[in-house]
Amino acid sequence: MSKSFKTPDRVIYVCTGSKCKKKGGKDLGKMFRGMIKEMGLKGQVEVVKTDCTDRCDYAPVVCMQPDNFWMSQTDEARAKEAFQEHILNANKKQDIP
């Protein structure tokens, strides 16, 4: 019998390929995890580190699902803004009947 796991409502993919990692991808992943924990969204939102997304010229690359929202050359300020829009605001919309 296999164990089951809860599928998160939202997923943030953070590229941690060599170029993205060097340009802050790893730190963005840590920042997102901290925000998720701080806001009590563990289990609802998950951060997934990906290998190279083959978009090295645009490092670091972040993608938020299910919105299919991609960000290139992502810095901390843009990442926080996108988190607000695509994670927090999206969760509020889901709570409304």
LODREN-772200 format. One record per residue (C-alpha): x, y, z; residue number from 1. Coordinates in nm, 3 decimals. Each point is the difference from the previous one (the first is absolute). Layout:
<lumkol X="X" Y="Y" Z="Z" num="NUM"/>
...
This chain:
<lumkol X="0.000" Y="0.000" Z="0.000" num="1"/>
<lumkol X="0.147" Y="0.334" Z="-0.097" num="2"/>
<lumkol X="-0.012" Y="0.310" Z="0.212" num="3"/>
<lumkol X="-0.209" Y="0.287" Z="-0.128" num="4"/>
<lumkol X="0.091" Y="0.364" Z="0.019" num="5"/>
<lumkol X="-0.195" Y="0.321" Z="-0.019" num="6"/>
<lumkol X="0.027" Y="0.183" Z="-0.329" num="7"/>
<lumkol X="0.074" Y="0.369" Z="0.059" num="8"/>
<lumkol X="-0.235" Y="0.265" Z="-0.139" num="9"/>
<lumkol X="0.290" Y="0.207" Z="-0.130" num="10"/>
<lumkol X="0.357" Y="-0.085" Z="-0.099" num="11"/>
<lumkol X="0.296" Y="0.232" Z="-0.042" num="12"/>
<lumkol X="0.273" Y="-0.144" Z="-0.222" num="13"/>
<lumkol X="0.341" Y="0.157" Z="0.053" num="14"/>
<lumkol X="0.278" Y="-0.082" Z="-0.242" num="15"/>
<lumkol X="0.318" Y="-0.099" Z="0.181" num="16"/>
<lumkol X="0.205" Y="-0.082" Z="-0.307" num="17"/>
<lumkol X="0.356" Y="0.133" Z="0.017" num="18"/>
<lumkol X="-0.067" Y="0.349" Z="-0.141" num="19"/>
<lumkol X="-0.329" Y="0.053" Z="0.184" num="20"/>
<lumkol X="0.156" Y="-0.124" Z="0.323" num="21"/>
<lumkol X="0.292" Y="0.243" Z="-0.035" num="22"/>
<lumkol X="-0.237" Y="0.289" Z="-0.072" num="23"/>
<lumkol X="-0.218" Y="-0.060" Z="0.306" num="24"/>
<lumkol X="-0.233" Y="-0.289" Z="-0.082" num="25"/>
<lumkol X="0.093" Y="-0.195" Z="0.311" num="26"/>
<lumkol X="-0.058" Y="0.307" Z="0.222" num="27"/>
<lumkol X="-0.339" Y="0.062" Z="-0.163" num="28"/>
<lumkol X="-0.103" Y="-0.355" Z="0.084" num="29"/>
<lumkol X="0.097" Y="0.053" Z="0.364" num="30"/>
<lumkol X="-0.187" Y="0.331" Z="0.007" num="31"/>
<lumkol X="-0.318" Y="-0.158" Z="-0.141" num="32"/>
<lumkol X="0.020" Y="-0.287" Z="0.251" num="33"/>
<lumkol X="0.033" Y="0.250" Z="0.283" num="34"/>
<lumkol X="-0.299" Y="0.200" Z="-0.123" num="35"/>
<lumkol X="-0.210" Y="-0.316" Z="-0.031" num="36"/>
<lumkol X="0.086" Y="-0.106" Z="0.354" num="37"/>
<lumkol X="-0.052" Y="0.351" Z="0.141" num="38"/>
<lumkol X="-0.343" Y="0.031" Z="-0.159" num="39"/>
<lumkol X="-0.118" Y="-0.346" Z="0.102" num="40"/>
<lumkol X="-0.028" Y="-0.130" Z="-0.357" num="41"/>
<lumkol X="0.199" Y="-0.318" Z="0.048" num="42"/>
<lumkol X="-0.176" Y="-0.282" Z="-0.184" num="43"/>
<lumkol X="-0.192" Y="0.245" Z="-0.219" num="44"/>
<lumkol X="0.301" Y="0.149" Z="-0.179" num="45"/>
<lumkol X="0.317" Y="-0.186" Z="-0.085" num="46"/>
<lumkol X="0.338" Y="0.112" Z="-0.133" num="47"/>
<lumkol X="0.168" Y="-0.237" Z="-0.243" num="48"/>
<lumkol X="0.363" Y="0.041" Z="-0.102" num="49"/>
<lumkol X="0.046" Y="-0.088" Z="-0.364" num="50"/>
<lumkol X="0.308" Y="-0.080" Z="-0.197" num="51"/>
<lumkol X="0.083" Y="0.221" Z="-0.295" num="52"/>
<lumkol X="-0.306" Y="0.138" Z="-0.182" num="53"/>
<lumkol X="0.217" Y="0.078" Z="-0.305" num="54"/>
<lumkol X="-0.062" Y="0.373" Z="0.042" num="55"/>
<lumkol X="0.346" Y="0.086" Z="0.130" num="56"/>
<lumkol X="0.008" Y="0.342" Z="-0.167" num="57"/>
<lumkol X="-0.293" Y="0.099" Z="0.222" num="58"/>
<lumkol X="0.132" Y="-0.127" Z="0.335" num="59"/>
<lumkol X="-0.135" Y="-0.039" Z="0.259" num="60"/>
<lumkol X="-0.327" Y="-0.143" Z="-0.128" num="61"/>
<lumkol X="-0.310" Y="-0.060" Z="0.214" num="62"/>
<lumkol X="-0.337" Y="-0.148" Z="-0.102" num="63"/>
<lumkol X="-0.323" Y="0.007" Z="0.201" num="64"/>
<lumkol X="-0.267" Y="-0.258" Z="-0.067" num="65"/>
<lumkol X="-0.285" Y="-0.047" Z="-0.074" num="66"/>
<lumkol X="0.009" Y="0.357" Z="-0.140" num="67"/>
<lumkol X="0.285" Y="-0.095" Z="-0.237" num="68"/>
<lumkol X="0.166" Y="0.329" Z="0.100" num="69"/>
<lumkol X="0.369" Y="0.012" Z="-0.095" num="70"/>
<lumkol X="0.252" Y="0.256" Z="0.123" num="71"/>
<lumkol X="0.344" Y="0.061" Z="-0.137" num="72"/>
<lumkol X="0.293" Y="0.179" Z="0.163" num="73"/>
<lumkol X="-0.194" Y="-0.021" Z="0.324" num="74"/>
<lumkol X="0.113" Y="0.207" Z="0.294" num="75"/>
<lumkol X="-0.133" Y="-0.010" Z="0.355" num="76"/>
<lumkol X="-0.238" Y="0.296" Z="-0.044" num="77"/>
<lumkol X="-0.161" Y="-0.143" Z="-0.316" num="78"/>
<lumkol X="-0.022" Y="-0.343" Z="0.161" num="79"/>
<lumkol X="-0.185" Y="0.141" Z="0.303" num="80"/>
<lumkol X="-0.238" Y="0.193" Z="-0.226" num="81"/>
<lumkol X="-0.075" Y="-0.312" Z="-0.206" num="82"/>
<lumkol X="-0.051" Y="-0.202" Z="0.320" num="83"/>
<lumkol X="-0.257" Y="0.255" Z="0.114" num="84"/>
<lumkol X="-0.184" Y="-0.007" Z="-0.334" num="85"/>
<lumkol X="0.020" Y="-0.366" Z="-0.101" num="86"/>
<lumkol X="0.003" Y="-0.173" Z="0.339" num="87"/>
<lumkol X="-0.162" Y="0.216" Z="0.267" num="88"/>
<lumkol X="-0.260" Y="0.176" Z="-0.216" num="89"/>
<lumkol X="-0.077" Y="-0.325" Z="-0.184" num="90"/>
<lumkol X="-0.061" Y="-0.178" Z="0.332" num="91"/>
<lumkol X="-0.237" Y="0.277" Z="0.110" num="92"/>
<lumkol X="-0.200" Y="-0.040" Z="-0.323" num="93"/>
<lumkol X="-0.031" Y="-0.375" Z="0.065" num="94"/>
<lumkol X="-0.147" Y="0.066" Z="0.346" num="95"/>
<lumkol X="-0.285" Y="0.205" Z="-0.149" num="96"/>
<lumkol X="-0.305" Y="-0.217" Z="-0.087" num="97"/>
